[in-house]
C-alpha cells in the first residue's frame, strides 16, 4: 500500500466511523474482528472442508542452517480456500483492517508509517525478525 492509498483509507475510515468512536469500542471491535477472522478459517475446515489442518511437530534435520529452515517448515494446512470461504475470509480481514485503521486514527498514528516501519524491520532483520 502506498502512502496515498493508506492516507485515503485512513481518511475514509475517519469519515465513516461514527457509532464506535470511543477507543474502548474500537479496541473491542478490533478484537472481535480478529476472532471472526479465526472463525472464518475454522469454518473453512470444519463446515466446508475446502482446507484441512494437520498439525504435528515441525520436523527439521539437526544440522539444518537457520537460513534453510523455511524449506522444512510446514504450514500445517492443505487444500485451497473455495470461492465462498475466500470471500468470507476477505470480508472478515477487511473488517479487521477497518478497526486497525480506526485505532491508528484515534491514536494519531499513520497506517503507512506502521507498514513502512514493519517492512523496514523485516528487510533489515531478515530471518531474525519476530523469531
C-alpha positions in Angstrom: 0.0 0.0 0.0 1.4 3.3 -1.0 1.3 6.4 1.2 -1.6 7.9 -0.7 -3.6 4.7 -0.6 -3.1 4.4 3.2 -3.9 8.0 3.7 -7.1 7.8 1.6 -8.1 4.6 3.5 -7.5 6.3 6.9 -9.5 9.4 5.9 -12.4 7.2 4.7 -12.4 5.3 8.0 -12.3 8.5 9.9 -15.2 9.9 7.9 -17.4 6.8 8.4 -16.6 5.7 11.9 -19.4 7.3 13.8 -21.0 4.7 16.2 -17.8 3.3 17.7 -15.8 6.4 18.2 -14.6 5.5 21.7 -11.1 3.9 21.8 -12.6 1.2 24.0 -15.3 0.5 21.4 -12.6 0.3 18.7 -10.3 -1.9 20.7 -13.1 -4.4 21.4 -14.4 -4.3 17.8 -10.8 -4.9 16.6 -10.5 -7.9 19.0 -13.9 -9.2 17.8 -12.9 -8.9 14.2 -9.8 -10.9 14.9 -11.9 -13.6 16.4 -14.1 -13.6 13.3 -11.0 -14.0 11.0 -10.1 -17.0 13.1 -13.7 -18.3 12.9 -13.7 -18.0 9.1 -10.6 -20.2 8.8 -12.1 -22.7 11.3 -15.3 -22.9 9.3 -13.4 -23.5 6.1 -12.0 -26.6 7.8 -15.0 -27.8 9.8 -18.0 -26.9 7.8 -16.8 -26.6 4.2 -13.8 -28.8 4.2 -12.0 -27.0 1.4 -8.9 -26.8 3.6 -7.5 -29.3 6.1 -5.3 -28.7 9.1 -3.0 -31.4 10.2 -0.7 -30.0 12.9 2.3 -32.0 14.1 5.7 -31.1 15.5 7.9 -29.5 12.9 10.5 -32.0 11.5 13.8 -30.2 10.9 17.0 -32.1 10.4 19.5 -31.5 13.2 22.3 -29.9 11.0 20.0 -27.5 9.2 21.2 -23.9 9.0 18.8 -21.2 10.1 18.7 -19.8 6.6 17.4 -23.1 5.3 14.7 -23.7 7.9 11.8 -22.4 5.7 12.0 -25.4 3.3 11.4 -27.8 6.3 8.6 -25.8 7.9 5.0 -27.0 7.3 2.1 -24.6 7.3 0.0 -27.5 8.7 -2.7 -26.7 6.1 -3.5 -28.4 2.8 -6.1 -27.6 0.1 -7.2 -24.2 -1.0 -10.0 -22.0 0.1 -13.1 -22.3 -2.1 -14.5 -19.2 -3.6 -17.2 -18.9 -0.9 -14.7 -19.3 2.0 -12.2 -17.0 0.4 -14.9 -14.3 0.1 -15.9 -14.7 3.8 -12.3 -14.5 4.9 -11.6 -11.5 2.8 -14.7 -9.8 4.3 -13.5 -10.5 7.8 -9.9 -9.4 7.1 -11.4 -6.2 5.7 -13.3 -5.6 8.9 -10.1 -6.3 10.8 -8.2 -3.7 8.8 -11.1 -1.2 9.3 -10.8 -1.4 13.1 -6.9 -1.5 13.0 -7.1 1.7 11.0 -9.6 3.2 13.3 -7.3 2.5 16.2 -4.5 4.2 14.3 -6.7 7.2 13.7 -7.7 7.6 17.3 -4.1 7.3 18.5 -2.7 9.7 15.8 -0.6 7.0 14.1 -0.4 6.8 10.3 -1.1 3.4 9.0 1.5 3.9 6.2 4.2 4.6 8.9 3.3 1.3 10.7 3.5 -0.6 7.4 6.7 1.1 6.4 8.4 0.6 9.7 7.5 -3.1 9.8 8.6 -3.5 6.2 12.0 -1.9 7.1 12.4 -4.2 10.1 11.7 -7.3 8.0 14.2 -6.2 5.4 16.8 -5.2 7.9 16.5 -8.2 10.3 15.5 -10.8 7.7 15.4 -14.2 9.3 15.7 -12.8 12.8 12.5 -10.7 12.6 9.9 -12.0 15.1 11.8 -15.2 15.7 
